[in-house]
Structure formats: structure tokens, C-alpha cells
Amino acid sequence: MKKMLLLLMMLAGASSLFSQAPYCCVTKGAELTYTDYDAKGKETGVTTNVYKDVKVISEMDYDVTMETTVNASGMVTTVATAMEVRNGSAMISMGQGSIDLTATDPELMRIPNQLAVGYKLPLGEMTVDLGGLRVKSTITENEVVDREEITTPAGTFKCYVVKQTSEGRVMGIKSSTTIKTWYARGIGAVKTETYSKGDLVSSSVLTSMK
């Protein structure tokens, strides 16, 4: 569950098509690479998002087809993804074979075009289906908690920080996960940190853009 939620948060990128770009990528051919780390800062894998096609419907409405490849522990997984943007907000769906991600409220998968510290995003339920293993989580916290300027190997970015907490059960075991994501306008997710019971579990950082 943590890996799938982290992957969802990382499906964003760089854009230069609009004067007031949304918090996601709308540049055809763009390639964004994120490096994943464990709690001790050891590299555990690399995630690459390639934006295969972009259909511009209007100034702030378009559809994006992507390909996400995760290389971790010597295993490579590629997932086809699609992003629908309407009025500057993005909704992402993903699936390959038996991998599916759904939400009771589509707004759970949207990043609004306008963010501000204290802004509360929707709460609700999300379900991940992995080859018949269904994992349901309930989003109990979803809020913009800070605004920071951060520097990564890909550059320096002014970001809003979104904190999302979810609770669920995996094979009967109750879990609670908190994800903090740094979003930059026209770039999308720049950094992601995942916590369990208050302790850092993993992180992901944007390390290159093409």
C-alpha cells in the first residue's frame, strides 16, 4: 500500500506550456527521474515518468498519457498511467493488468490549481487492487501545511507541502501512513517523505528532468 500511494504522489512533473501552470506535467516528451531512499538515506531504487502524449483541450484542460517505470532491488515494473486535467486540477488513474487504483471521491486524486497554507483537501477512501489483493485505506488528514523553497539535484523550487495521512489494513494488519509531498507550480512533486507511527520510512527526490 505504501509503495502504491507513494507512486501516486510522484506522478507529476515539469511544464512550460502555460503562464500559470498546474501542479503537474503537461509537456509531451518530458522525462522526470526520482531517486528513492530508505529511512537511513540509502538509495533503494529509481522511478522514471515519461510523458508519452499530451492532448490540450483548452488553456487549462488537457489529457496526458504517461509511462511510469520503477526500478527497485533489481526488479523493474512499468505501469501505464493517464492524467486528466480540468480547470487546472489533475486526476490520475493507473493500471496494468491486475493493478488498479480507485477512490470513492475522484477529488481525492486531484491537486488543485490554487494552493495556500491551511488549505484542506478532500477526505475519503482509496482502494488498491494488486492481483486480487484489495487494500482499502481511509484518508483522515489531507492539508497544505507549509510553503518552502527546497533544492534537489534537479534544481531549486518554491513548494507547497501537502500532508496526507491514511489508515487501513493489509492482510488483517492495521497500518497508518503519513505522506508529505512538496509540490512546485509547473513542476509537480519535487520531494516525498513517507512516515509510519511518526518515523520516517522512505523518501523520494526529483533528481533530473529532461
Backbone hydrogen bonds, N-H to C=O, Kabsch-Sander energy under -0.5 kcal/mol:
donor,donor_aa,acceptor,acceptor_aa,energy
5,L,1,M,-2.6
6,L,2,K,-2.5
7,L,3,K,-2.3
8,L,4,M,-2.2
9,M,5,L,-2.1
10,M,6,L,-1.3
11,L,7,L,-0.5
11,L,8,L,-1.3
12,A,10,M,-2.3
15,S,186,G,-2.8
21,A,18,F,-0.6
24,C,22,P,-1.3
27,T,14,A,-0.6
28,K,26,V,-0.7
29,G,51,Y,-3.1
30,A,27,T,-1.9
32,L,49,N,-2.4
33,T,208,S,-2.2
34,Y,47,T,-3.4
35,T,205,V,-2.5
36,D,45,G,-2.9
37,Y,203,S,-2.9
38,D,42,K,-2.2
39,A,201,V,-0.8
41,G,38,D,-1.9
44,T,36,D,-2.7
45,G,36,D,-1.1
46,V,71,N,-2.2
47,T,34,Y,-3.0
48,T,69,T,-2.6
49,N,32,L,-2.9
50,V,48,T,-0.5
50,V,67,E,-2.6
51,Y,30,A,-2.5
51,Y,49,N,-0.5
52,K,50,V,-1.0
52,K,65,T,-1.5
53,D,65,T,-1.7
55,K,63,D,-3.4
56,V,54,V,-0.6
57,I,55,K,-0.7
57,I,61,D,-2.8
58,S,61,D,-2.3
61,D,58,S,-1.1
62,Y,85,V,-1.8
63,D,55,K,-2.3
64,V,83,M,-3.1
65,T,53,D,-2.6
66,M,81,T,-2.7
67,E,50,V,-2.1
68,T,79,V,-2.8
69,T,48,T,-2.6
69,T,67,E,-0.5
70,V,77,T,-3.2
71,N,46,V,-2.9
71,N,69,T,-0.5
72,A,70,V,-0.6
72,A,75,M,-2.4
73,S,44,T,-0.9
75,M,72,A,-2.3
77,T,70,V,-2.5
77,T,75,M,-0.5
79,V,68,T,-3.1
81,T,66,M,-2.1
82,A,93,S,-2.5
83,M,64,V,-3.2
84,E,91,M,-2.8
85,V,62,Y,-3.0
85,V,83,M,-0.5
86,R,84,E,-0.5
86,R,89,S,-2.1
88,G,60,M,-2.2
89,S,86,R,-1.6
90,A,111,I,-0.7
91,M,84,E,-2.3
92,I,109,M,-0.7
93,S,82,A,-2.7
95,G,80,A,-1.8
96,Q,99,I,-0.7
98,S,96,Q,-0.6
99,I,96,Q,-1.3
100,D,98,S,-0.6
100,D,129,D,-1.8
101,L,94,M,-0.8
102,T,127,T,-2.4
104,T,125,E,-2.4
108,L,105,D,-2.6
109,M,106,P,-1.9
110,R,107,E,-1.6
111,I,90,A,-0.6
115,L,113,N,-0.5
118,G,144,V,-3.2
119,Y,116,A,-2.4
121,L,119,Y,-0.5
121,L,142,N,-3.0
124,G,139,I,-0.9
126,M,137,S,-2.7
127,T,102,T,-2.7
128,V,135,V,-2.8
129,D,100,D,-2.7
130,L,128,V,-0.6
130,L,133,L,-2.7
131,G,98,S,-1.5
131,G,129,D,-0.7
133,L,130,L,-1.7
134,R,132,G,-0.9
135,V,128,V,-3.0
135,V,133,L,-0.5
136,K,134,R,-0.5
137,S,126,M,-3.0
138,T,167,E,-3.4
139,I,124,G,-3.8
139,I,137,S,-0.5
140,T,138,T,-0.7
140,T,165,T,-2.3
141,E,165,T,-1.5
143,E,163,K,-2.2
144,V,119,Y,-2.8
145,V,143,E,-0.7
145,V,161,V,-2.6
146,D,161,V,-1.0
148,E,159,C,-2.1
150,I,148,E,-0.6
150,I,157,F,-2.6
152,T,155,G,-3.1
154,A,206,L,-1.0
155,G,152,T,-1.9
157,F,150,I,-3.2
159,C,148,E,-4.1
159,C,157,F,-0.6
160,Y,183,Y,-2.6
161,V,146,D,-3.0
162,V,160,Y,-0.6
162,V,181,T,-2.8
163,K,143,E,-3.1
164,Q,162,V,-0.5
164,Q,179,I,-2.8
165,T,141,E,-2.3
166,S,177,T,-3.0
167,E,138,T,-2.2
168,G,175,S,-2.4
169,R,136,K,-0.9
170,V,173,I,-2.6
171,M,169,R,-0.5
173,I,170,V,-1.6
174,K,172,G,-0.6
175,S,168,G,-3.2
177,T,166,S,-2.8
178,T,195,Y,-2.5
179,I,164,Q,-3.3
180,K,193,E,-2.7
181,T,162,V,-2.6
181,T,179,I,-0.5
182,W,191,K,-3.0
183,Y,160,Y,-3.1
183,Y,181,T,-0.7
184,A,188,G,-2.5
185,R,158,K,-0.5
186,G,22,P,-2.0
187,I,184,A,-2.1
188,G,184,A,-3.2
190,V,182,W,-3.3
191,K,182,W,-1.0
192,T,204,S,-2.7
193,E,180,K,-2.7
194,T,202,S,-3.0
195,Y,178,T,-3.3
196,S,199,D,-2.5
197,K,176,S,-0.6
199,D,196,S,-1.9
201,V,194,T,-3.5
202,S,194,T,-1.4
203,S,37,Y,-2.0
204,S,192,T,-2.6
205,V,35,T,-2.1
206,L,190,V,-2.8
207,T,33,T,-2.6
207,T,205,V,-0.6
208,S,33,T,-1.4
210,K,31,E,-2.0
